[in-house]
């Protein structure tokens, strides 16, 4: 895999790999889903890309849970929630937008699973 480019490019690459992982998971191919989500996590690396990061980690958690890797799933749920809460905090000046983000089904799932 070529090295990731600028942060924005990493976001798009990670989201694309995440989508492929979700498709593979829905198709019943846990191994393919794991490969794609691992690639998404690798693309993100240590980049600050919260819009992609919380979603990629949530998908990683779902994949780990489906493969009965509960400890890894919990780690991903927790990491996703940390990024999501940090992202929501940046929206403090716009409470309606912050509330809208946190009310999405994906965000509610992450926060519920992370505890």
The first five atom37 places (N, CA, C, CB, O) and aatype in JSON, in Angstrom:
{
  "aatype": [20, 20, 20, 20, 20, 20, 20, 20, 20, 20, 20, 20, 20, 20, 20, 20, 20, 20, 20, 20, 20, 20, 20, 20, 20, 20, 20, 20, 20, 20, 20, 20, 20, 20, 20, 20, 20, 20, 20, 20, 20, 20, 20, 20, 20, 20, 20, 20, 20, 20, 20, 20, 20, 20, 20, 20, 20, 20, 20, 20, 20, 20, 20, 20, 20, 20, 20, 20, 20, 20, 20, 20, 20, 20, 20, 20, 20, 20, 20, 20, 20, 20, 20, 20, 20, 20, 20, 20, 20, 20, 20, 20, 20, 20, 20, 20, 20, 20, 20, 20, 20, 20, 20, 20, 20, 20, 20, 20, 20, 20, 20, 20, 20, 20, 20],
  "atom_mask": [
    [1, 1, 1, 1, 1],
    [1, 1, 1, 1, 1],
    [1, 1, 1, 1, 1],
    [1, 1, 1, 1, 1],
    [1, 1, 1, 1, 1],
    [1, 1, 1, 1, 1],
    [1, 1, 1, 1, 1],
    [1, 1, 1, 1, 1],
    [1, 1, 1, 1, 1],
    [1, 1, 1, 1, 1],
    [1, 1, 1, 1, 1],
    [1, 1, 1, 1, 1],
    [1, 1, 1, 1, 1],
    [1, 1, 1, 1, 1],
    [1, 1, 1, 1, 1],
    [1, 1, 1, 1, 1],
    [1, 1, 1, 1, 1],
    [1, 1, 1, 1, 1],
    [1, 1, 1, 1, 1],
    [1, 1, 1, 1, 1],
    [1, 1, 1, 1, 1],
    [1, 1, 1, 1, 1],
    [1, 1, 1, 1, 1],
    [1, 1, 1, 1, 1],
    [1, 1, 1, 1, 1],
    [1, 1, 1, 1, 1],
    [1, 1, 1, 1, 1],
    [1, 1, 1, 1, 1],
    [1, 1, 1, 1, 1],
    [1, 1, 1, 1, 1],
    [1, 1, 1, 1, 1],
    [1, 1, 1, 1, 1],
    [1, 1, 1, 1, 1],
    [1, 1, 1, 1, 1],
    [1, 1, 1, 1, 1],
    [1, 1, 1, 1, 1],
    [1, 1, 1, 1, 1],
    [1, 1, 1, 1, 1],
    [1, 1, 1, 1, 1],
    [1, 1, 1, 1, 1],
    [1, 1, 1, 1, 1],
    [1, 1, 1, 1, 1],
    [1, 1, 1, 1, 1],
    [1, 1, 1, 1, 1],
    [1, 1, 1, 1, 1],
    [1, 1, 1, 1, 1],
    [1, 1, 1, 1, 1],
    [1, 1, 1, 1, 1],
    [1, 1, 1, 1, 1],
    [1, 1, 1, 1, 1],
    [1, 1, 1, 1, 1],
    [1, 1, 1, 1, 1],
    [1, 1, 1, 1, 1],
    [1, 1, 1, 1, 1],
    [1, 1, 1, 1, 1],
    [1, 1, 1, 1, 1],
    [1, 1, 1, 1, 1],
    [1, 1, 1, 1, 1],
    [1, 1, 1, 1, 1],
    [1, 1, 1, 1, 1],
    [1, 1, 1, 1, 1],
    [1, 1, 1, 1, 1],
    [1, 1, 1, 1, 1],
    [1, 1, 1, 1, 1],
    [1, 1, 1, 1, 1],
    [1, 1, 1, 1, 1],
    [1, 1, 1, 1, 1],
    [1, 1, 1, 1, 1],
    [1, 1, 1, 1, 1],
    [1, 1, 1, 1, 1],
    [1, 1, 1, 1, 1],
    [1, 1, 1, 1, 1],
    [1, 1, 1, 1, 1],
    [1, 1, 1, 1, 1],
    [1, 1, 1, 1, 1],
    [1, 1, 1, 1, 1],
    [1, 1, 1, 1, 1],
    [1, 1, 1, 1, 1],
    [1, 1, 1, 1, 1],
    [1, 1, 1, 1, 1],
    [1, 1, 1, 1, 1],
    [1, 1, 1, 1, 1],
    [1, 1, 1, 1, 1],
    [1, 1, 1, 1, 1],
    [1, 1, 1, 1, 1],
    [1, 1, 1, 1, 1],
    [1, 1, 1, 1, 1],
    [1, 1, 1, 1, 1],
    [1, 1, 1, 1, 1],
    [1, 1, 1, 1, 1],
    [1, 1, 1, 1, 1],
    [1, 1, 1, 1, 1],
    [1, 1, 1, 1, 1],
    [1, 1, 1, 1, 1],
    [1, 1, 1, 1, 1],
    [1, 1, 1, 1, 1],
    [1, 1, 1, 1, 1],
    [1, 1, 1, 1, 1],
    [1, 1, 1, 1, 1],
    [1, 1, 1, 1, 1],
    [1, 1, 1, 1, 1],
    [1, 1, 1, 1, 1],
    [1, 1, 1, 1, 1],
    [1, 1, 1, 1, 1],
    [1, 1, 1, 1, 1],
    [1, 1, 1, 1, 1],
    [1, 1, 1, 1, 1],
    [1, 1, 1, 1, 1],
    [1, 1, 1, 1, 1],
    [1, 1, 1, 1, 1],
    [1, 1, 1, 1, 1],
    [1, 1, 1, 1, 1],
    [1, 1, 1, 1, 1],
    [1, 1, 1, 1, 1],
    [1, 1, 1, 1, 1]
  ],
  "atom_positions": [
    [[0.85, -1.17, 0.0], [0.0, 0.0, 0.0], [0.89, 1.24, 0.0], [-0.96, 0.0, 1.22], [1.83, 1.32, 0.79]],
    [[0.62, 2.2, -0.88], [1.42, 3.43, -0.89], [1.23, 4.18, 0.42], [1.04, 4.33, -2.09], [0.2, 4.06, 1.08]],
    [[2.25, 4.95, 0.77], [2.14, 5.7, 2.02], [1.04, 6.76, 1.89], [3.49, 6.35, 2.39], [0.89, 7.38, 0.83]],
    [[0.29, 6.98, 2.97], [-0.79, 7.95, 2.92], [-0.26, 9.35, 2.68], [-1.59, 7.91, 4.2], [0.86, 9.68, 3.06]],
    [[-1.07, 10.15, 2.05], [-0.69, 11.53, 1.75], [-1.14, 12.47, 2.84], [-1.27, 11.97, 0.41], [-1.15, 12.11, 4.02]],
    [[-1.52, 13.68, 2.46], [-1.96, 14.67, 3.43], [-3.18, 14.18, 4.22], [-2.3, 15.99, 2.72], [-3.85, 13.22, 3.83]],
    [[-3.44, 14.86, 5.33], [-4.5, 14.44, 6.24], [-5.83, 14.23, 5.52], [-4.66, 15.48, 7.34], [-6.49, 13.22, 5.76]],
    [[-6.25, 15.14, 4.67], [-7.52, 15.01, 3.96], [-7.56, 13.76, 3.11], [-7.77, 16.22, 3.09], [-8.57, 13.06, 3.05]],
    [[-6.46, 13.47, 2.46], [-6.38, 12.27, 1.64], [-6.48, 11.02, 2.52], [-5.06, 12.26, 0.83], [-7.13, 10.05, 2.14]],
    [[-5.86, 11.05, 3.67], [-5.95, 9.92, 4.6], [-7.39, 9.69, 5.02], [-5.06, 10.17, 5.84], [-7.84, 8.55, 5.13]],
    [[-8.12, 10.78, 5.25], [-9.51, 10.66, 5.64], [-10.3, 9.91, 4.58], [-10.13, 12.03, 5.89], [-11.04, 8.99, 4.89]],
    [[-10.13, 10.31, 3.32], [-10.87, 9.66, 2.24], [-10.44, 8.22, 2.05], [-10.68, 10.42, 0.94], [-11.28, 7.35, 1.83]],
    [[-9.16, 7.95, 2.13], [-8.67, 6.58, 1.98], [-9.19, 5.7, 3.11], [-7.13, 6.55, 1.96], [-9.64, 4.58, 2.87]],
    [[-9.15, 6.2, 4.33], [-9.61, 5.43, 5.48], [-11.12, 5.17, 5.39], [-9.28, 6.15, 6.78], [-11.57, 4.06, 5.68]],
    [[-11.88, 6.17, 5.0], [-13.34, 6.0, 4.87], [-13.67, 5.01, 3.76], [-14.01, 7.35, 4.59], [-14.61, 4.23, 3.9]],
    [[-12.9, 5.03, 2.67], [-13.14, 4.07, 1.58], [-12.86, 2.65, 2.05], [-12.26, 4.41, 0.36], [-13.65, 1.74, 1.78]],
    [[-11.74, 2.45, 2.74], [-11.42, 1.12, 3.27], [-12.46, 0.68, 4.3], [-10.0, 1.11, 3.91], [-12.81, -0.49, 4.36]],
    [[-12.94, 1.61, 5.08], [-13.96, 1.33, 6.07], [-15.25, 0.86, 5.38], [-14.23, 2.58, 6.95], [-15.88, -0.09, 5.83]],
    [[-15.62, 1.53, 4.31], [-16.81, 1.12, 3.55], [-16.64, -0.28, 2.99], [-17.09, 2.12, 2.41], [-17.57, -1.09, 3.03]],
    [[-15.46, -0.58, 2.47], [-15.19, -1.93, 1.97], [-15.28, -2.97, 3.1], [-13.8, -1.99, 1.31], [-15.78, -4.08, 2.9]],
    [[-14.81, -2.6, 4.27], [-14.88, -3.49, 5.43], [-16.34, -3.76, 5.81], [-14.12, -2.89, 6.63], [-16.71, -4.89, 6.11]],
    [[-17.14, -2.71, 5.79], [-18.56, -2.87, 6.14], [-19.27, -3.76, 5.12], [-19.26, -1.49, 6.21], [-20.11, -4.59, 5.5]],
    [[-18.95, -3.6, 3.85], [-19.54, -4.44, 2.8], [-19.14, -5.9, 3.01], [-19.1, -3.95, 1.39], [-19.98, -6.79, 2.94]],
    [[-17.87, -6.13, 3.28], [-17.39, -7.49, 3.5], [-18.06, -8.11, 4.73], [-15.86, -7.5, 3.68], [-18.42, -9.29, 4.71]],
    [[-18.22, -7.33, 5.79], [-18.85, -7.84, 7.0], [-20.3, -8.23, 6.71], [-18.8, -6.78, 8.13], [-20.76, -9.3, 7.13]],
    [[-21.02, -7.38, 6.0], [-22.42, -7.68, 5.66], [-22.53, -8.89, 4.73], [-23.08, -6.47, 5.0], [-23.53, -9.6, 4.74]],
    [[-21.49, -9.11, 3.93], [-21.48, -10.26, 3.02], [-21.05, -11.54, 3.74], [-20.54, -10.0, 1.85], [-21.05, -12.62, 3.15]],
    [[-20.7, -11.42, 5.02], [-20.33, -12.59, 5.8], [-18.87, -12.97, 5.71], [-21.15, -13.73, 5.38], [-18.49, -14.07, 6.12]],
    [[-18.05, -12.09, 5.18], [-16.62, -12.38, 5.07], [-15.85, -11.62, 6.15], [-16.09, -12.01, 3.66], [-15.34, -10.52, 5.92]],
    [[-15.79, -12.22, 7.31], [-15.1, -11.59, 8.44], [-13.63, -11.36, 8.17], [-15.26, -12.42, 9.67], [-13.07, -10.35, 8.6]],
    [[-12.99, -12.3, 7.48], [-11.56, -12.16, 7.19], [-11.3, -10.98, 6.27], [-11.01, -13.45, 6.56], [-10.37, -10.2, 6.49]],
    [[-12.12, -10.84, 5.23], [-11.95, -9.71, 4.31], [-12.25, -8.39, 5.02], [-12.87, -9.87, 3.07], [-11.58, -7.39, 4.79]],
    [[-13.28, -8.4, 5.88], [-13.61, -7.2, 6.64], [-12.44, -6.8, 7.54], [-14.88, -7.43, 7.49], [-12.1, -5.62, 7.64]],
    [[-11.84, -7.79, 8.18], [-10.7, -7.5, 9.06], [-9.52, -6.94, 8.27], [-10.26, -8.78, 9.81], [-8.86, -6.01, 8.73]],
    [[-9.26, -7.49, 7.1], [-8.16, -6.96, 6.26], [-8.41, -5.51, 5.87], [-7.98, -7.82, 4.99], [-7.5, -4.68, 5.95]],
    [[-9.63, -5.21, 5.46], [-9.94, -3.84, 5.03], [-9.89, -2.85, 6.19], [-11.32, -3.79, 4.38], [-9.38, -1.74, 6.03]],
    [[-10.4, -3.26, 7.35], [-10.38, -2.31, 8.48], [-8.97, -2.14, 9.0], [-11.31, -2.8, 9.61], [-8.61, -1.05, 9.45]],
    [[-8.15, -3.19, 8.94], [-6.74, -3.05, 9.31], [-6.05, -2.05, 8.38], [-6.01, -4.42, 9.26], [-5.24, -1.24, 8.82]],
    [[-6.39, -2.12, 7.08], [-5.82, -1.17, 6.12], [-6.29, 0.26, 6.43], [-6.22, -1.55, 4.67], [-5.51, 1.2, 6.33]],
    [[-7.56, 0.4, 6.82], [-8.07, 1.73, 7.18], [-7.35, 2.29, 8.39], [-9.59, 1.67, 7.45], [-6.97, 3.46, 8.42]],
    [[-7.15, 1.44, 9.39], [-6.43, 1.87, 10.6], [-4.99, 2.23, 10.27], [-6.47, 0.77, 11.67], [-4.44, 3.18, 10.84]],
    [[-4.38, 1.49, 9.37], [-3.0, 1.77, 8.97], [-2.92, 3.11, 8.23], [-2.44, 0.64, 8.08], [-1.99, 3.89, 8.45]],
    [[-3.88, 3.38, 7.37], [-3.91, 4.65, 6.65], [-4.01, 5.81, 7.63], [-5.09, 4.69, 5.65], [-3.33, 6.82, 7.49]],
    [[-4.87, 5.66, 8.64], [-5.03, 6.73, 9.63], [-3.75, 6.93, 10.43], [-6.2, 6.43, 10.57], [-3.35, 8.06, 10.71]],
    [[-3.12, 5.82, 10.8], [-1.88, 5.92, 11.57], [-2.06, 6.84, 12.76], [-0.74, 6.42, 10.7], [-3.02, 6.7, 13.52]],
    [[-1.16, 7.78, 12.9], [-1.24, 8.73, 14.01], [-1.79, 10.08, 13.55], [0.13, 8.92, 14.64], [-1.67, 11.08, 14.26]],
    [[-2.4, 10.09, 12.37], [-2.96, 11.34, 11.84], [-4.14, 11.8, 12.7], [-3.41, 11.15, 10.38], [-4.85, 10.99, 13.3]],
    [[-4.33, 13.09, 12.76], [-5.49, 13.65, 13.43], [-6.57, 13.81, 12.38], [-5.14, 15.03, 14.12], [-6.6, 14.78, 11.62]],
    [[-7.46, 12.84, 12.35], [-8.56, 12.83, 11.38], [-9.82, 12.35, 12.09], [-8.22, 11.92, 10.14], [-10.3, 11.25, 11.81]],
    [[-10.35, 13.16, 12.99], [-11.45, 12.69, 13.84], [-12.71, 12.28, 13.08], [-11.81, 13.75, 14.8], [-13.41, 11.36, 13.51]],
    [[-13.01, 12.93, 11.97], [-14.22, 12.58, 11.24], [-14.17, 11.15, 10.71], [-14.44, 13.54, 10.08], [-15.19, 10.47, 10.65]],
    [[-12.99, 10.7, 10.34], [-12.83, 9.32, 9.89], [-12.53, 8.4, 11.06], [-11.72, 9.22, 8.86], [-13.04, 7.28, 11.11]],
    [[-11.72, 8.85, 11.98], [-11.22, 7.99, 13.04], [-12.31, 7.36, 13.88], [-10.3, 8.76, 13.92], [-12.28, 6.15, 14.13]],
    [[-13.28, 8.13, 14.34], [-14.3, 7.55, 15.2], [-15.14, 6.53, 14.46], [-15.19, 8.64, 15.78], [-15.57, 5.54, 15.04]],
    [[-15.39, 6.77, 13.17], [-16.18, 5.82, 12.38], [-15.39, 4.55, 12.08], [-16.64, 6.48, 11.08], [-15.93, 3.45, 12.16]],
    [[-14.11, 4.72, 11.72], [-13.27, 3.56, 11.44], [-13.14, 2.68, 12.68], [-11.87, 4.0, 10.94], [-13.25, 1.46, 12.6]],
    [[-12.92, 3.31, 13.83], [-12.8, 2.54, 15.08], [-14.11, 1.83, 15.42], [-12.38, 3.46, 16.24], [-14.1, 0.71, 15.93]],
    [[-15.25, 2.49, 15.15], [-16.54, 1.84, 15.42], [-16.73, 0.62, 14.52], [-17.7, 2.85, 15.22], [-17.21, -0.42, 14.96]],
    [[-16.35, 0.75, 13.26], [-16.44, -0.39, 12.35], [-15.49, -1.49, 12.79], [-16.13, 0.04, 10.9], [-15.85, -2.67, 12.73]],
    [[-14.3, -1.12, 13.21], [-13.35, -2.12, 13.72], [-13.96, -2.85, 14.92], [-12.01, -1.45, 14.12], [-13.79, -4.07, 15.05]],
    [[-14.65, -2.13, 15.78], [-15.29, -2.75, 16.95], [-16.36, -3.74, 16.51], [-15.9, -1.68, 17.86], [-16.45, -4.84, 17.06]],
    [[-17.18, -3.36, 15.53], [-18.22, -4.27, 15.04], [-17.62, -5.54, 14.44], [-19.1, -3.56, 14.01], [-18.13, -6.64, 14.65]],
    [[-16.53, -5.37, 13.7], [-15.87, -6.52, 13.08], [-15.29, -7.43, 14.15], [-14.76, -6.05, 12.11], [-15.44, -8.65, 14.09]],
    [[-14.62, -6.85, 15.13], [-14.06, -7.66, 16.22], [-15.17, -8.38, 16.98], [-13.24, -6.77, 17.19], [-15.01, -9.55, 17.33]],
    [[-16.26, -7.71, 17.23], [-17.38, -8.33, 17.94], [-17.95, -9.5, 17.12], [-18.49, -7.29, 18.23], [-18.25, -10.56, 17.67]],
    [[-18.08, -9.29, 15.81], [-18.6, -10.35, 14.95], [-17.67, -11.56, 14.92], [-18.81, -9.83, 13.54], [-18.12, -12.69, 14.72]],
    [[-16.38, -11.31, 15.11], [-15.39, -12.39, 15.11], [-15.11, -12.91, 16.53], [-14.08, -11.9, 14.47], [-14.18, -13.67, 16.76]],
    [[-15.94, -12.47, 17.47], [-15.87, -12.89, 18.87], [-14.55, -12.49, 19.56], [-16.04, -14.39, 18.97], [-14.02, -13.22, 20.39]],
    [[-14.07, -11.34, 19.18], [-12.86, -10.79, 19.82], [-13.3, -9.63, 20.68], [-11.79, -10.33, 18.75], [-13.08, -8.46, 20.36]],
    [[-13.91, -9.99, 21.78], [-14.57, -8.99, 22.64], [-13.62, -7.97, 23.23], [-15.29, -9.69, 23.75], [-13.97, -6.79, 23.31]],
    [[-12.44, -8.39, 23.64], [-11.47, -7.45, 24.21], [-11.05, -6.4, 23.2], [-10.26, -8.19, 24.72], [-10.97, -5.21, 23.52]],
    [[-10.77, -6.84, 21.99], [-10.38, -5.89, 20.94], [-11.56, -4.99, 20.58], [-9.88, -6.64, 19.68], [-11.38, -3.8, 20.32]],
    [[-12.77, -5.57, 20.56], [-13.96, -4.76, 20.25], [-14.1, -3.66, 21.28], [-15.24, -5.64, 20.21], [-14.36, -2.5, 20.93]],
    [[-13.94, -4.0, 22.54], [-14.07, -3.01, 23.62], [-13.04, -1.89, 23.46], [-13.9, -3.69, 25.01], [-13.36, -0.72, 23.64]],
    [[-11.81, -2.25, 23.12], [-10.77, -1.24, 22.9], [-11.16, -0.28, 21.77], [-9.42, -1.91, 22.57], [-10.98, 0.94, 21.89]],
    [[-11.69, -0.83, 20.7], [-12.09, 0.03, 19.57], [-13.3, 0.89, 19.92], [-12.41, -0.83, 18.35], [-13.35, 2.06, 19.55]],
    [[-14.28, 0.32, 20.65], [-15.42, 1.14, 21.08], [-14.95, 2.3, 21.93], [-16.43, 0.28, 21.87], [-15.4, 3.44, 21.74]],
    [[-14.05, 2.02, 22.86], [-13.54, 3.07, 23.75], [-12.79, 4.14, 22.97], [-12.63, 2.45, 24.82], [-13.0, 5.33, 23.18]],
    [[-11.91, 3.71, 22.07], [-11.14, 4.67, 21.27], [-12.07, 5.52, 20.4], [-10.12, 3.94, 20.39], [-11.86, 6.72, 20.25]],
    [[-13.09, 4.88, 19.83], [-14.05, 5.61, 19.01], [-14.77, 6.67, 19.84], [-15.06, 4.65, 18.38], [-14.93, 7.81, 19.41]],
    [[-15.21, 6.28, 21.03], [-15.93, 7.22, 21.9], [-15.06, 8.4, 22.32], [-16.44, 6.5, 23.14], [-15.53, 9.53, 22.4]],
    [[-13.78, 8.13, 22.59], [-12.87, 9.21, 22.97], [-12.78, 10.24, 21.84], [-11.46, 8.66, 23.3], [-12.87, 11.44, 22.08]],
    [[-12.6, 9.76, 20.62], [-12.48, 10.67, 19.48], [-13.81, 11.39, 19.25], [-12.06, 9.9, 18.19], [-13.83, 12.6, 18.99]],
    [[-14.91, 10.66, 19.34], [-16.23, 11.27, 19.14], [-16.5, 12.36, 20.16], [-17.32, 10.2, 19.21], [-16.97, 13.44, 19.81]],
    [[-16.19, 12.09, 21.42], [-16.41, 13.11, 22.46], [-15.52, 14.34, 22.24], [-16.14, 12.52, 23.86], [-15.94, 15.48, 22.45]],
    [[-14.29, 14.09, 21.8], [-13.38, 15.2, 21.51], [-13.93, 16.03, 20.34], [-11.95, 14.66, 21.17], [-13.91, 17.26, 20.38]],
    [[-14.41, 15.35, 19.32], [-15.0, 16.03, 18.17], [-16.22, 16.84, 18.6], [-15.38, 15.02, 17.07], [-16.38, 17.99, 18.2]],
    [[-17.07, 16.24, 19.4], [-18.27, 16.95, 19.89], [-17.9, 18.18, 20.71], [-19.14, 16.0, 20.73], [-18.59, 19.2, 20.64]],
    [[-16.83, 18.1, 21.47], [-16.39, 19.23, 22.28], [-15.98, 20.42, 21.41], [-15.22, 18.82, 23.19], [-16.1, 21.57, 21.83]],
    [[-15.5, 20.14, 20.21], [-15.11, 21.25, 19.32], [-16.34, 21.99, 18.8], [-14.29, 20.72, 18.14], [-16.22, 23.08, 18.23]],
    [[-17.51, 21.41, 18.99], [-18.75, 22.03, 18.52], [-19.5, 22.75, 19.64], [-19.65, 20.98, 17.89], [-20.69, 23.04, 19.5]],
    [[-18.82, 23.03, 20.73], [-19.46, 23.68, 21.88], [-20.12, 25.01, 21.51], [-18.45, 23.9, 22.98], [-21.12, 25.39, 22.12]],
    [[-19.56, 25.7, 20.54], [-20.12, 27.0, 20.13], [-21.43, 26.84, 19.34], [-19.1, 27.77, 19.29], [-22.16, 27.81, 19.15]],
    [[-21.72, 25.62, 18.9], [-22.94, 25.35, 18.14], [-23.64, 24.15, 18.77], [-22.63, 25.1, 16.63], [-23.53, 23.03, 18.27]],
    [[-24.37, 24.39, 19.87], [-24.99, 23.28, 20.59], [-25.94, 22.44, 19.74], [-25.74, 23.82, 21.77], [-26.03, 21.22, 19.94]],
    [[-26.62, 23.05, 18.81], [-27.55, 22.29, 17.96], [-26.8, 21.3, 17.08], [-28.39, 23.26, 17.08], [-27.21, 20.15, 16.92]],
    [[-25.69, 21.75, 16.51], [-24.89, 20.86, 15.67], [-24.26, 19.75, 16.51], [-23.79, 21.66, 14.94], [-24.21, 18.59, 16.08]],
    [[-23.79, 20.11, 17.69], [-23.21, 19.11, 18.6], [-24.26, 18.06, 18.95], [-22.68, 19.78, 19.9], [-23.98, 16.86, 18.91]],
    [[-25.46, 18.51, 19.29], [-26.54, 17.58, 19.63], [-26.91, 16.7, 18.44], [-27.78, 18.35, 20.12], [-27.19, 15.51, 18.61]],
    [[-26.92, 17.28, 17.26], [-27.24, 16.51, 16.05], [-26.21, 15.41, 15.82], [-27.3, 17.44, 14.83], [-26.58, 14.28, 15.5]],
    [[-24.93, 15.73, 15.99], [-23.88, 14.73, 15.84], [-24.08, 13.59, 16.84], [-22.49, 15.37, 16.04], [-24.06, 12.42, 16.47]],
    [[-24.28, 13.93, 18.09], [-24.38, 12.93, 19.14], [-25.7, 12.14, 19.08], [-24.25, 13.58, 20.49], [-25.82, 11.1, 19.72]],
    [[-26.68, 12.64, 18.33], [-27.97, 11.96, 18.21], [-28.0, 10.97, 17.04], [-29.08, 12.97, 18.04], [-28.97, 10.23, 16.9]],
    [[-26.97, 10.95, 16.22], [-26.98, 10.0, 15.1], [-26.94, 8.58, 15.63], [-25.77, 10.25, 14.15], [-26.36, 8.33, 16.69]],
    [[-27.56, 7.65, 14.9], [-27.53, 6.26, 15.37], [-26.12, 5.72, 15.58], [-28.26, 5.38, 14.38], [-25.87, 4.96, 16.52]],
    [[-25.2, 6.1, 14.72], [-23.82, 5.62, 14.85], [-23.17, 6.16, 16.13], [-22.99, 6.05, 13.61], [-22.51, 5.41, 16.85]],
    [[-23.37, 7.43, 16.41], [-22.78, 8.02, 17.61], [-23.41, 7.43, 18.87], [-22.95, 9.55, 17.6], [-22.72, 7.14, 19.84]],
    [[-24.73, 7.25, 18.85], [-25.39, 6.65, 20.01], [-24.89, 5.24, 20.26], [-26.92, 6.64, 19.82], [-24.7, 4.84, 21.4]],
    [[-24.68, 4.47, 19.18], [-24.15, 3.12, 19.34], [-22.76, 3.14, 19.97], [-24.09, 2.4, 17.98], [-22.48, 2.38, 20.89]],
    [[-21.9, 4.02, 19.47], [-20.53, 4.11, 20.0], [-20.57, 4.45, 21.48], [-19.7, 5.17, 19.23], [-19.91, 3.79, 22.28]],
    [[-21.32, 5.46, 21.85], [-21.35, 5.88, 23.25], [-21.96, 4.81, 24.15], [-22.14, 7.19, 23.39], [-21.52, 4.62, 25.28]],
    [[-22.96, 4.12, 23.65], [-23.59, 3.05, 24.45], [-22.62, 1.88, 24.62], [-24.91, 2.56, 23.77], [-22.49, 1.33, 25.72]],
    [[-21.94, 1.5, 23.57], [-21.04, 0.36, 23.64], [-19.79, 0.67, 24.49], [-20.62, -0.06, 22.23], [-19.25, -0.2, 25.17]],
    [[-19.37, 1.92, 24.44], [-18.17, 2.31, 25.21], [-18.48, 2.43, 26.7], [-17.6, 3.65, 24.7], [-17.59, 2.34, 27.55]],
    [[-19.75, 2.62, 27.0], [-20.14, 2.71, 28.41], [-19.98, 4.02, 29.03], [-19.39, 1.77, 29.18], [-20.28, 4.19, 30.21]]
  ]
}
